[in-house]
Amino acid sequence: MKKKNKKIFGTQDRPRISVFRSNKEIYAQIIDDLSGTTLVSSSSREKKISKYKKNKIESSYEVGKLLGIRIKELNIQKLVFDKGKYLYHGRIKSLAKGIRKIGLDF
């Protein structure tokens, strides 16, 4: 079975936001695909997020805001959003709203 070619690719100027969603948690990381490194990451398992956790959508929004703040510290303004196999709906959409709330563009 052939692997699909990855269509979404992050560079140093415009890194990729990779999202993973489980039944209980959500994880997001910023990846530079040229060097193969993770620049920053955030998840709903962090203490900063879990103390405000009311439901999954609200915690996804908080994860997005925290990730956006960490990205701003690296002076990155533009990103590529890789939602993977997930639909742009619910928790994924809430995560994206949180990142955009900080003022980042993707």
Rosetta constraint file for C-alpha pairs under 8 A:
AtomPair CA 8 CA 16 HARMONIC 7.68 0.50
AtomPair CA 8 CA 80 HARMONIC 7.40 0.50
AtomPair CA 8 CA 82 HARMONIC 6.55 0.50
AtomPair CA 9 CA 15 HARMONIC 7.79 0.50
AtomPair CA 9 CA 16 HARMONIC 6.56 0.50
AtomPair CA 9 CA 33 HARMONIC 6.39 0.50
AtomPair CA 9 CA 80 HARMONIC 7.61 0.50
AtomPair CA 10 CA 14 HARMONIC 5.79 0.50
AtomPair CA 10 CA 15 HARMONIC 4.15 0.50
AtomPair CA 10 CA 16 HARMONIC 4.42 0.50
AtomPair CA 10 CA 31 HARMONIC 6.69 0.50
AtomPair CA 10 CA 32 HARMONIC 5.40 0.50
AtomPair CA 10 CA 33 HARMONIC 5.14 0.50
AtomPair CA 10 CA 34 HARMONIC 7.21 0.50
AtomPair CA 10 CA 79 HARMONIC 7.76 0.50
AtomPair CA 10 CA 80 HARMONIC 6.47 0.50
AtomPair CA 11 CA 15 HARMONIC 4.92 0.50
AtomPair CA 11 CA 16 HARMONIC 7.40 0.50
AtomPair CA 11 CA 32 HARMONIC 5.30 0.50
AtomPair CA 11 CA 33 HARMONIC 5.89 0.50
AtomPair CA 11 CA 34 HARMONIC 5.82 0.50
AtomPair CA 12 CA 32 HARMONIC 5.57 0.50
AtomPair CA 12 CA 33 HARMONIC 7.86 0.50
AtomPair CA 12 CA 34 HARMONIC 7.14 0.50
AtomPair CA 13 CA 76 HARMONIC 7.38 0.50
AtomPair CA 13 CA 78 HARMONIC 7.53 0.50
AtomPair CA 14 CA 76 HARMONIC 7.57 0.50
AtomPair CA 14 CA 77 HARMONIC 7.92 0.50
AtomPair CA 14 CA 78 HARMONIC 5.41 0.50
AtomPair CA 14 CA 79 HARMONIC 4.79 0.50
AtomPair CA 14 CA 80 HARMONIC 6.44 0.50
AtomPair CA 15 CA 30 HARMONIC 6.30 0.50
AtomPair CA 15 CA 31 HARMONIC 5.64 0.50
AtomPair CA 15 CA 32 HARMONIC 5.06 0.50
AtomPair CA 15 CA 33 HARMONIC 7.37 0.50
AtomPair CA 15 CA 78 HARMONIC 7.63 0.50
AtomPair CA 15 CA 79 HARMONIC 5.25 0.50
AtomPair CA 15 CA 80 HARMONIC 6.09 0.50
AtomPair CA 16 CA 30 HARMONIC 5.53 0.50
AtomPair CA 16 CA 31 HARMONIC 5.17 0.50
AtomPair CA 16 CA 32 HARMONIC 6.53 0.50
AtomPair CA 16 CA 33 HARMONIC 7.60 0.50
AtomPair CA 16 CA 79 HARMONIC 5.82 0.50
AtomPair CA 16 CA 80 HARMONIC 4.60 0.50
AtomPair CA 16 CA 81 HARMONIC 5.86 0.50
AtomPair CA 16 CA 82 HARMONIC 6.48 0.50
AtomPair CA 17 CA 28 HARMONIC 6.66 0.50
AtomPair CA 17 CA 29 HARMONIC 5.67 0.50
AtomPair CA 17 CA 30 HARMONIC 4.66 0.50
AtomPair CA 17 CA 31 HARMONIC 6.44 0.50
AtomPair CA 17 CA 79 HARMONIC 6.88 0.50
AtomPair CA 17 CA 80 HARMONIC 6.04 0.50
AtomPair CA 17 CA 81 HARMONIC 4.92 0.50
AtomPair CA 17 CA 82 HARMONIC 5.59 0.50
AtomPair CA 17 CA 83 HARMONIC 7.85 0.50
AtomPair CA 18 CA 28 HARMONIC 5.58 0.50
AtomPair CA 18 CA 29 HARMONIC 5.36 0.50
AtomPair CA 18 CA 30 HARMONIC 6.33 0.50
AtomPair CA 18 CA 31 HARMONIC 7.14 0.50
AtomPair CA 18 CA 81 HARMONIC 6.85 0.50
AtomPair CA 18 CA 82 HARMONIC 5.12 0.50
AtomPair CA 18 CA 83 HARMONIC 6.42 0.50
AtomPair CA 18 CA 84 HARMONIC 7.39 0.50
AtomPair CA 19 CA 26 HARMONIC 7.45 0.50
AtomPair CA 19 CA 27 HARMONIC 5.85 0.50
AtomPair CA 19 CA 28 HARMONIC 4.52 0.50
AtomPair CA 19 CA 29 HARMONIC 6.75 0.50
AtomPair CA 19 CA 82 HARMONIC 6.65 0.50
AtomPair CA 19 CA 83 HARMONIC 5.54 0.50
AtomPair CA 19 CA 84 HARMONIC 6.87 0.50
AtomPair CA 19 CA 92 HARMONIC 7.84 0.50
AtomPair CA 20 CA 26 HARMONIC 5.91 0.50
AtomPair CA 20 CA 27 HARMONIC 5.14 0.50
AtomPair CA 20 CA 28 HARMONIC 6.33 0.50
AtomPair CA 20 CA 83 HARMONIC 7.88 0.50
AtomPair CA 20 CA 84 HARMONIC 7.82 0.50
AtomPair CA 21 CA 25 HARMONIC 6.15 0.50
AtomPair CA 21 CA 26 HARMONIC 4.46 0.50
AtomPair CA 21 CA 27 HARMONIC 6.27 0.50
AtomPair CA 22 CA 26 HARMONIC 6.16 0.50
AtomPair CA 24 CA 56 HARMONIC 7.34 0.50
AtomPair CA 25 CA 43 HARMONIC 7.38 0.50
AtomPair CA 25 CA 44 HARMONIC 5.67 0.50
AtomPair CA 25 CA 45 HARMONIC 6.95 0.50
AtomPair CA 25 CA 56 HARMONIC 7.48 0.50
AtomPair CA 26 CA 43 HARMONIC 5.73 0.50
AtomPair CA 26 CA 44 HARMONIC 5.65 0.50
AtomPair CA 26 CA 60 HARMONIC 6.56 0.50
AtomPair CA 26 CA 63 HARMONIC 7.97 0.50
AtomPair CA 27 CA 41 HARMONIC 7.63 0.50
AtomPair CA 27 CA 42 HARMONIC 6.04 0.50
AtomPair CA 27 CA 43 HARMONIC 4.27 0.50
AtomPair CA 27 CA 44 HARMONIC 6.62 0.50
AtomPair CA 27 CA 63 HARMONIC 7.94 0.50
AtomPair CA 28 CA 41 HARMONIC 5.73 0.50
AtomPair CA 28 CA 42 HARMONIC 5.48 0.50
AtomPair CA 28 CA 43 HARMONIC 6.17 0.50
AtomPair CA 28 CA 63 HARMONIC 7.89 0.50
AtomPair CA 28 CA 67 HARMONIC 7.70 0.50
AtomPair CA 29 CA 38 HARMONIC 6.72 0.50
AtomPair CA 29 CA 39 HARMONIC 7.47 0.50
AtomPair CA 29 CA 40 HARMONIC 5.77 0.50
AtomPair CA 29 CA 41 HARMONIC 4.01 0.50
AtomPair CA 29 CA 42 HARMONIC 6.28 0.50
AtomPair CA 29 CA 67 HARMONIC 7.92 0.50
AtomPair CA 30 CA 38 HARMONIC 5.74 0.50
AtomPair CA 30 CA 39 HARMONIC 5.46 0.50
AtomPair CA 30 CA 40 HARMONIC 5.41 0.50
AtomPair CA 30 CA 41 HARMONIC 6.17 0.50
AtomPair CA 31 CA 36 HARMONIC 7.02 0.50
AtomPair CA 31 CA 37 HARMONIC 5.81 0.50
AtomPair CA 31 CA 38 HARMONIC 4.46 0.50
AtomPair CA 31 CA 39 HARMONIC 5.81 0.50
AtomPair CA 31 CA 40 HARMONIC 7.69 0.50
AtomPair CA 32 CA 36 HARMONIC 5.69 0.50
AtomPair CA 32 CA 37 HARMONIC 5.50 0.50
AtomPair CA 32 CA 38 HARMONIC 6.38 0.50
AtomPair CA 32 CA 39 HARMONIC 7.01 0.50
AtomPair CA 33 CA 37 HARMONIC 6.81 0.50
AtomPair CA 40 CA 67 HARMONIC 7.52 0.50
AtomPair CA 40 CA 70 HARMONIC 6.86 0.50
AtomPair CA 40 CA 71 HARMONIC 7.13 0.50
AtomPair CA 41 CA 67 HARMONIC 6.58 0.50
AtomPair CA 42 CA 46 HARMONIC 7.46 0.50
AtomPair CA 42 CA 63 HARMONIC 6.12 0.50
AtomPair CA 42 CA 64 HARMONIC 7.90 0.50
AtomPair CA 42 CA 66 HARMONIC 6.95 0.50
AtomPair CA 42 CA 67 HARMONIC 5.64 0.50
AtomPair CA 43 CA 49 HARMONIC 7.84 0.50
AtomPair CA 43 CA 63 HARMONIC 5.88 0.50
AtomPair CA 44 CA 49 HARMONIC 5.66 0.50
AtomPair CA 44 CA 50 HARMONIC 6.28 0.50
AtomPair CA 44 CA 59 HARMONIC 6.25 0.50
AtomPair CA 44 CA 60 HARMONIC 6.89 0.50
AtomPair CA 44 CA 63 HARMONIC 6.04 0.50
AtomPair CA 45 CA 49 HARMONIC 6.88 0.50
AtomPair CA 45 CA 50 HARMONIC 6.12 0.50
AtomPair CA 46 CA 50 HARMONIC 6.06 0.50
AtomPair CA 47 CA 51 HARMONIC 6.23 0.50
AtomPair CA 48 CA 52 HARMONIC 7.45 0.50
AtomPair CA 49 CA 53 HARMONIC 6.27 0.50
AtomPair CA 49 CA 59 HARMONIC 6.48 0.50
AtomPair CA 49 CA 62 HARMONIC 6.36 0.50
AtomPair CA 49 CA 63 HARMONIC 6.71 0.50
AtomPair CA 50 CA 59 HARMONIC 7.52 0.50
AtomPair CA 52 CA 59 HARMONIC 7.36 0.50
AtomPair CA 53 CA 58 HARMONIC 6.89 0.50
AtomPair CA 53 CA 59 HARMONIC 5.36 0.50
AtomPair CA 54 CA 58 HARMONIC 6.55 0.50
AtomPair CA 54 CA 59 HARMONIC 6.99 0.50
AtomPair CA 55 CA 59 HARMONIC 6.26 0.50
AtomPair CA 56 CA 60 HARMONIC 6.10 0.50
AtomPair CA 56 CA 91 HARMONIC 6.88 0.50
AtomPair CA 57 CA 61 HARMONIC 6.34 0.50
AtomPair CA 57 CA 90 HARMONIC 6.63 0.50
AtomPair CA 57 CA 91 HARMONIC 5.00 0.50
AtomPair CA 57 CA 94 HARMONIC 6.14 0.50
AtomPair CA 58 CA 62 HARMONIC 6.36 0.50
AtomPair CA 58 CA 94 HARMONIC 7.44 0.50
AtomPair CA 59 CA 63 HARMONIC 6.15 0.50
AtomPair CA 60 CA 64 HARMONIC 6.25 0.50
AtomPair CA 60 CA 91 HARMONIC 5.69 0.50
AtomPair CA 60 CA 92 HARMONIC 7.41 0.50
AtomPair CA 60 CA 94 HARMONIC 5.82 0.50
AtomPair CA 60 CA 95 HARMONIC 4.91 0.50
AtomPair CA 60 CA 98 HARMONIC 7.79 0.50
AtomPair CA 61 CA 65 HARMONIC 6.32 0.50
AtomPair CA 61 CA 91 HARMONIC 7.70 0.50
AtomPair CA 61 CA 94 HARMONIC 4.92 0.50
AtomPair CA 61 CA 95 HARMONIC 4.70 0.50
AtomPair CA 61 CA 96 HARMONIC 7.56 0.50
AtomPair CA 61 CA 97 HARMONIC 6.65 0.50
AtomPair CA 61 CA 98 HARMONIC 4.72 0.50
AtomPair CA 61 CA 99 HARMONIC 7.96 0.50
AtomPair CA 62 CA 66 HARMONIC 6.13 0.50
AtomPair CA 62 CA 95 HARMONIC 7.49 0.50
AtomPair CA 62 CA 98 HARMONIC 6.42 0.50
AtomPair CA 63 CA 67 HARMONIC 6.04 0.50
AtomPair CA 63 CA 95 HARMONIC 6.51 0.50
AtomPair CA 63 CA 98 HARMONIC 7.23 0.50
AtomPair CA 64 CA 68 HARMONIC 6.01 0.50
AtomPair CA 64 CA 94 HARMONIC 7.63 0.50
AtomPair CA 64 CA 95 HARMONIC 4.53 0.50
AtomPair CA 64 CA 96 HARMONIC 6.28 0.50
AtomPair CA 64 CA 97 HARMONIC 7.11 0.50
AtomPair CA 64 CA 98 HARMONIC 4.22 0.50
AtomPair CA 64 CA 99 HARMONIC 4.61 0.50
AtomPair CA 65 CA 69 HARMONIC 6.27 0.50
AtomPair CA 65 CA 95 HARMONIC 7.76 0.50
AtomPair CA 65 CA 98 HARMONIC 4.45 0.50
AtomPair CA 65 CA 99 HARMONIC 5.16 0.50
AtomPair CA 65 CA 101 HARMONIC 6.88 0.50
AtomPair CA 65 CA 102 HARMONIC 6.37 0.50
AtomPair CA 66 CA 70 HARMONIC 6.36 0.50
AtomPair CA 66 CA 99 HARMONIC 7.90 0.50
AtomPair CA 67 CA 71 HARMONIC 6.15 0.50
AtomPair CA 67 CA 99 HARMONIC 6.73 0.50
AtomPair CA 68 CA 72 HARMONIC 6.16 0.50
AtomPair CA 68 CA 98 HARMONIC 7.35 0.50
AtomPair CA 68 CA 99 HARMONIC 4.78 0.50
AtomPair CA 68 CA 100 HARMONIC 7.57 0.50
AtomPair CA 68 CA 102 HARMONIC 5.71 0.50
AtomPair CA 68 CA 103 HARMONIC 7.91 0.50
AtomPair CA 68 CA 104 HARMONIC 7.06 0.50
AtomPair CA 69 CA 73 HARMONIC 6.48 0.50
AtomPair CA 69 CA 102 HARMONIC 6.70 0.50
AtomPair CA 70 CA 74 HARMONIC 6.91 0.50
AtomPair CA 71 CA 75 HARMONIC 6.75 0.50
AtomPair CA 71 CA 76 HARMONIC 5.98 0.50
AtomPair CA 71 CA 77 HARMONIC 7.99 0.50
AtomPair CA 72 CA 76 HARMONIC 5.86 0.50
AtomPair CA 72 CA 77 HARMONIC 7.16 0.50
AtomPair CA 72 CA 104 HARMONIC 7.99 0.50
AtomPair CA 77 CA 104 HARMONIC 5.40 0.50
AtomPair CA 77 CA 105 HARMONIC 6.28 0.50
AtomPair CA 78 CA 104 HARMONIC 6.27 0.50
AtomPair CA 78 CA 105 HARMONIC 4.96 0.50
AtomPair CA 78 CA 106 HARMONIC 5.72 0.50
AtomPair CA 79 CA 104 HARMONIC 7.61 0.50
AtomPair CA 79 CA 105 HARMONIC 6.29 0.50
AtomPair CA 79 CA 106 HARMONIC 4.82 0.50
AtomPair CA 80 CA 106 HARMONIC 5.43 0.50
AtomPair CA 81 CA 106 HARMONIC 6.31 0.50
AtomPair CA 83 CA 87 HARMONIC 7.40 0.50
AtomPair CA 83 CA 88 HARMONIC 7.27 0.50
AtomPair CA 83 CA 92 HARMONIC 7.27 0.50
AtomPair CA 86 CA 92 HARMONIC 7.55 0.50
AtomPair CA 87 CA 92 HARMONIC 7.43 0.50
AtomPair CA 88 CA 92 HARMONIC 5.71 0.50
AtomPair CA 88 CA 93 HARMONIC 5.47 0.50
AtomPair CA 89 CA 93 HARMONIC 5.02 0.50
AtomPair CA 89 CA 94 HARMONIC 7.83 0.50
AtomPair CA 90 CA 94 HARMONIC 6.18 0.50
AtomPair CA 91 CA 95 HARMONIC 6.10 0.50
AtomPair CA 92 CA 96 HARMONIC 6.36 0.50
AtomPair CA 93 CA 97 HARMONIC 6.20 0.50
AtomPair CA 94 CA 98 HARMONIC 6.30 0.50
AtomPair CA 95 CA 99 HARMONIC 6.47 0.50
AtomPair CA 96 CA 100 HARMONIC 6.18 0.50
AtomPair CA 97 CA 101 HARMONIC 5.98 0.50
AtomPair CA 98 CA 102 HARMONIC 6.92 0.50
AtomPair CA 99 CA 103 HARMONIC 7.18 0.50
AtomPair CA 99 CA 104 HARMONIC 6.36 0.50
AtomPair CA 100 CA 104 HARMONIC 5.14 0.50
AtomPair CA 100 CA 105 HARMONIC 6.56 0.50
